[in-house]
């Protein structure tokens, strides 16, 4: 049944809503029954007021998605923070490298001391060597004991040491060759004046043995000097072998 009050139908009965005792009017009561959403203010921790300067700044890259961020960070990583060798390890490495240079100098000097062919072979072996190519073949580079750059640096030092030993040893070789050539020219002039053929070995020997000409005596002196200079070439490898010590502070600085 519908309740009639003051000749009006109560709308609450039509809506199936039990009337409540209230002093509010119908419109006010409907508005009160509607649930109003509550807006929670943002917390101060999540709110930042932008200024004019902040609006002009470029956006900060997201480090979790931008690969360039990691690359830039790695490029700016200070080099001195990389692990360094201890003093003991550096001393061991220095002695090892110095010993290698010492052995190279001895072997190059021995090769150069061989008359005539020695300096030629040693020169080809020294000047045609390529530190970059040789560094890739080094055992310590292949095993990771040293980097390729360090291997190239060591091979450059090896080439420099070989060049030094080659020059020191070849100087008396070249001087000896020059003196012997001078002796040969003097003898040929003397034989030409004496009308003795150079191909006649017995006549040449008899002439040089009996001649009292001062020029013949000088030719003998030149020949002796040439032999002494040639033999002195072996002083270089001997000196390297017994006098040069890789552990010395002045190693490889003089010769």
Buried (B, 14 or more C-beta within 10 A) or exposed (E): EEEEEEEEEBEBEEEEEEEEEEEEEEEEBEEEEEEEEEEEEEEEEEEEEEEEEEEEEEEEEEEEEEEEBEEEEEEEEEEEEEEEEEEEEEEEBEEBBBBBBBBBBBBBBBBBBBEEEBBEEBBEBBEEBEBEEBBEEBEBBEEEEBEEEBBBBBBBBBBBBBBBBBBBBBBBBEBBBEBBEBBBEBBEEBBEEEEBEEEEEEBBEEBBEEBEEEEBEEBBEBBEBBBEBBEBBBBBBEBBBEEBEBEEEEBBEEE
